[in-house]
Amino acid sequence: MKEKITIVKVGGKIVEEEASLARLLDDFSRIEGAKLLVHGGGRSATKLADRLGIESKMVNGRRITDQQTLEIVTMVYGGLVNKNIVARLQAKGVNALGLTGADMNAIHSHKRPVKDIDYGFVGDVDQVNAGILAELIHKGIVPVLAPLTHDGEGHILNTNADTIAGETAKALAEHFDVTLIYSFEKKGVLKDADNDDSLIPHLNEQEFKDYVADGTIQGGMIPKLENAFEAIHAGVGKVIITLATAIDGTQGTIIEK
């Protein structure tokens, strides 16, 4: 029987506000057994860019990463946000290790090809080095992954944190019984985005397609759920989308085949 592991992805809004970050790290530190944290940090990157007079360009909610922006996100994601989380987990007795995809070749990616939009230095994941991550985890180390990868040719690439969480979960499914938790500001997947009580407690793939077709599910929730279903098909035991204050695995929307 495989050892259980909980992978939690937390969005930038949660890690950038003191009260929500403190609660999240308290709850994460209480998760028993093996665990791994993936974080965002987009708002902090935007704030620093503004202070430096660098324009942040977004298309359909996705950041255009030119050379200046790459420098900003590398500093913020791999430095400020990541090391703040690591230091605070250490204070709670969690032996955390902050990593980008470049560290120990943890996550290899390629620069996204230019089609209709040139996203710049944005990476699409090719491979997660599950062996090295599993080795760390078996030694009692808790990886904290920043949303940065590398192309093997000396270049850091900005990479979507949801994708990193999904790809890492899929890769680690060979070694562990994986529960993947996407945590954010809502109770889970909602039928009505303005009604927190309209939670969809369970969601299978056909229901997902139907909800997308009728407009119930839209925007950034679509790629999040696509990542979730890909993870399930790749052997991840359970995917949950839930509040950042409910990462114990008992609440939210449970994704099923």
C-alpha positions as CSV (number, residue, x, y, z in Angstrom):
1,M,0.0,0.0,0.0
2,K,1.4,3.4,-1.0
3,E,2.1,6.1,1.6
4,K,-0.5,8.9,1.5
5,I,0.5,12.4,0.5
6,T,-1.4,15.6,0.5
7,I,-0.5,18.2,-2.1
8,V,-2.0,21.7,-1.4
9,K,-2.0,24.5,-4.0
10,V,-2.7,27.9,-2.6
11,G,-3.3,31.0,-4.6
12,G,-1.4,34.3,-4.4
13,K,-4.2,36.2,-2.8
14,I,-4.1,33.8,0.2
15,V,-0.3,33.9,0.7
16,E,-0.1,37.7,0.3
17,E,-2.5,38.6,3.1
18,E,-1.2,38.2,6.6
19,A,-4.3,36.8,8.3
20,S,-5.1,34.3,5.5
21,L,-1.5,33.2,5.2
22,A,-1.2,32.6,9.0
23,R,-4.4,30.5,9.0
24,L,-3.3,28.6,5.9
25,L,0.1,27.7,7.4
26,D,-1.4,26.7,10.7
27,D,-3.8,24.3,8.9
28,F,-1.1,23.0,6.6
29,S,1.2,22.3,9.5
30,R,-1.5,20.1,11.1
31,I,-1.9,17.9,8.0
32,E,-0.6,14.5,9.1
33,G,1.8,12.5,7.0
34,A,3.6,13.4,3.9
35,K,2.7,16.8,2.3
36,L,3.8,19.3,-0.3
37,L,2.8,22.9,-0.9
38,V,2.6,24.8,-4.2
39,H,2.0,28.6,-4.1
40,G,1.3,31.5,-6.3
41,G,2.2,35.2,-5.8
42,G,0.9,37.2,-8.7
43,R,-0.4,40.1,-6.8
44,S,2.9,40.6,-5.1
45,A,4.7,40.5,-8.4
46,T,2.3,43.1,-9.8
47,K,2.8,45.4,-6.8
48,L,6.6,45.2,-7.1
49,A,6.4,45.9,-10.8
50,D,4.3,48.9,-10.2
51,R,6.8,50.3,-7.7
52,L,9.6,49.8,-10.2
53,G,7.6,51.4,-13.0
54,I,7.2,48.2,-15.0
55,E,3.8,47.7,-16.7
56,S,2.1,44.3,-15.9
57,K,0.4,43.0,-19.1
58,M,-2.3,40.4,-18.8
59,V,-4.3,38.6,-21.5
60,N,-7.3,36.5,-20.4
61,G,-6.0,36.5,-16.8
62,R,-2.6,35.2,-17.8
63,R,0.6,37.3,-17.3
64,I,2.7,38.3,-20.3
65,T,6.3,37.6,-19.1
66,D,8.8,39.7,-20.9
67,Q,12.5,39.9,-19.7
68,Q,11.8,42.6,-17.0
69,T,8.7,40.8,-15.8
70,L,10.7,37.5,-15.6
71,E,13.2,39.2,-13.3
72,I,10.3,40.4,-11.1
73,V,8.5,37.1,-10.8
74,T,11.8,35.2,-10.2
75,M,12.6,37.6,-7.3
76,V,9.0,37.5,-5.9
77,Y,8.0,33.9,-6.4
78,G,11.3,32.2,-5.8
79,G,12.5,34.6,-3.2
80,L,10.2,36.8,-1.2
81,V,7.0,34.7,-1.2
82,N,8.7,31.3,-1.2
83,K,11.2,32.0,1.6
84,N,8.6,33.8,3.8
85,I,6.5,30.6,3.6
86,V,9.4,28.3,4.3
87,A,10.6,30.4,7.3
88,R,7.1,30.4,8.8
89,L,6.7,26.7,8.4
90,Q,10.0,26.1,10.1
91,A,8.7,28.1,13.0
92,K,5.8,25.6,13.2
93,G,8.1,22.6,13.2
94,V,7.6,21.8,9.6
95,N,11.0,21.0,7.9
96,A,10.2,22.8,4.7
97,L,12.5,23.3,1.7
98,G,11.7,26.0,-0.9
99,L,12.2,25.0,-4.5
100,T,11.8,26.3,-8.0
101,G,11.7,23.9,-10.9
102,A,15.3,24.6,-11.6
103,D,16.5,23.4,-8.2
104,M,17.6,19.7,-8.5
105,N,16.0,19.8,-12.0
106,A,12.7,19.4,-10.1
107,I,10.5,20.6,-13.0
108,H,11.6,20.8,-16.6
109,S,9.6,22.8,-19.1
110,H,9.7,24.4,-22.5
111,K,9.0,28.0,-23.5
112,R,5.4,28.2,-24.7
113,P,5.3,28.4,-28.5
114,V,3.9,31.6,-30.0
115,K,0.5,31.2,-31.6
116,D,-2.1,33.9,-31.4
117,I,-0.4,35.5,-28.3
118,D,3.3,35.7,-27.4
119,Y,3.3,35.0,-23.6
120,G,7.0,35.5,-23.5
121,F,9.1,33.6,-20.9
122,V,6.2,31.3,-19.9
123,G,6.8,27.6,-19.4
124,D,4.7,24.5,-20.2
125,V,5.7,21.6,-18.1
126,D,7.5,18.6,-19.8
127,Q,8.5,16.5,-16.8
128,V,8.4,16.6,-13.0
129,N,11.3,14.8,-11.3
130,A,9.2,12.7,-9.1
131,G,12.1,10.6,-7.9
132,I,14.0,13.4,-6.3
133,L,10.9,14.9,-4.7
134,A,9.9,11.5,-3.4
135,E,13.4,11.0,-1.9
136,L,13.1,14.4,-0.1
137,I,9.6,13.6,1.2
138,H,10.7,10.1,2.5
139,K,13.4,11.9,4.5
140,G,10.7,14.0,6.2
141,I,11.3,17.2,4.1
142,V,8.2,19.2,3.0
143,P,8.8,20.7,-0.5
144,V,7.4,24.2,-1.1
145,L,7.2,24.8,-4.8
146,A,7.3,28.2,-6.4
147,P,5.6,28.7,-9.8
148,L,8.9,28.8,-11.7
149,T,10.4,26.1,-13.9
150,H,13.4,25.9,-16.2
151,D,14.1,24.7,-19.8
152,G,17.5,23.0,-19.2
153,E,19.2,25.6,-21.3
154,G,19.8,28.1,-18.5
155,H,16.4,29.9,-18.6
156,I,13.9,30.3,-15.8
157,L,10.3,30.2,-17.0
158,N,7.1,31.6,-15.3
159,T,4.7,28.7,-15.0
160,N,1.1,28.5,-13.8
161,A,0.9,27.3,-10.2
162,D,-2.3,25.2,-10.8
163,T,-0.4,23.4,-13.6
164,I,2.6,22.8,-11.4
165,A,0.4,21.3,-8.7
166,G,-1.4,19.1,-11.2
167,E,1.7,17.9,-12.9
168,T,3.5,17.3,-9.6
169,A,0.5,15.3,-8.3
170,K,0.4,13.1,-11.5
171,A,4.2,12.4,-11.3
172,L,4.1,11.6,-7.5
173,A,1.1,9.2,-8.1
174,E,3.7,6.6,-9.0
175,H,5.1,6.8,-5.5
176,F,2.2,7.9,-3.3
177,D,-1.5,7.7,-2.8
178,V,-2.1,11.4,-3.7
179,T,-4.8,13.8,-2.6
180,L,-4.5,17.1,-4.5
181,I,-6.2,20.1,-2.9
182,Y,-6.7,23.3,-4.8
183,S,-7.5,26.0,-2.2
184,F,-8.7,29.5,-2.9
185,E,-11.3,32.1,-1.8
186,K,-14.5,30.1,-2.4
187,K,-16.0,27.0,-0.8
188,G,-15.4,25.0,-4.0
189,V,-17.0,24.9,-7.4
190,L,-20.2,27.0,-7.3
191,K,-23.4,26.9,-9.4
192,D,-23.7,30.6,-8.8
193,A,-20.4,32.5,-8.3
194,D,-22.3,35.1,-6.2
195,N,-23.8,32.5,-3.9
196,D,-21.4,30.8,-1.5
197,D,-24.1,28.3,-0.6
198,S,-24.5,27.0,-4.2
199,L,-21.6,24.5,-3.8
200,I,-21.4,21.5,-6.1
201,P,-20.2,18.8,-3.7
202,H,-19.2,16.2,-6.3
203,L,-18.4,16.8,-9.9
204,N,-17.7,14.2,-12.7
205,E,-16.3,14.9,-16.1
206,Q,-19.6,14.8,-18.0
207,E,-21.2,17.2,-15.5
208,F,-18.2,19.5,-15.9
209,K,-18.7,19.6,-19.7
210,D,-22.4,20.2,-19.2
211,Y,-21.8,23.1,-16.8
212,V,-19.3,24.7,-19.2
213,A,-21.7,24.4,-22.1
214,D,-24.5,26.2,-20.2
215,G,-22.2,28.8,-18.7
216,T,-22.4,27.7,-15.1
217,I,-18.7,27.1,-15.0
218,Q,-16.5,29.7,-16.7
219,G,-13.4,31.8,-16.6
220,G,-10.4,30.6,-14.5
221,M,-12.3,27.7,-13.0
222,I,-12.3,25.9,-16.4
223,P,-8.5,25.3,-16.6
224,K,-8.4,24.5,-12.8
225,L,-10.9,21.7,-13.4
226,E,-9.2,20.6,-16.6
227,N,-6.0,20.1,-14.5
228,A,-8.1,18.3,-11.9
229,F,-9.6,15.8,-14.3
230,E,-6.2,15.2,-16.0
231,A,-4.8,14.4,-12.6
232,I,-7.5,11.9,-11.8
233,H,-7.0,10.2,-15.2
234,A,-3.3,10.0,-14.4
235,G,-3.7,8.1,-11.2
236,V,-4.2,10.8,-8.5
237,G,-6.5,9.3,-5.9
238,K,-8.6,12.4,-5.1
239,V,-8.8,16.1,-6.1
240,I,-10.6,18.6,-4.0
241,I,-11.3,22.3,-4.7
242,T,-12.1,24.1,-1.5
243,L,-11.6,27.2,0.7
244,A,-8.1,28.0,1.9
245,T,-9.6,27.6,5.4
246,A,-10.7,24.1,4.7
247,I,-7.7,22.1,3.5
248,D,-8.3,19.1,5.8
249,G,-9.9,17.3,2.9
250,T,-13.4,17.0,4.3
251,Q,-15.0,20.0,2.5
252,G,-15.4,21.5,-0.9
253,T,-15.9,20.0,-4.3
254,I,-14.6,16.5,-4.8
255,I,-13.6,15.7,-8.4
256,E,-14.6,12.3,-9.7
257,K,-14.2,10.4,-12.9
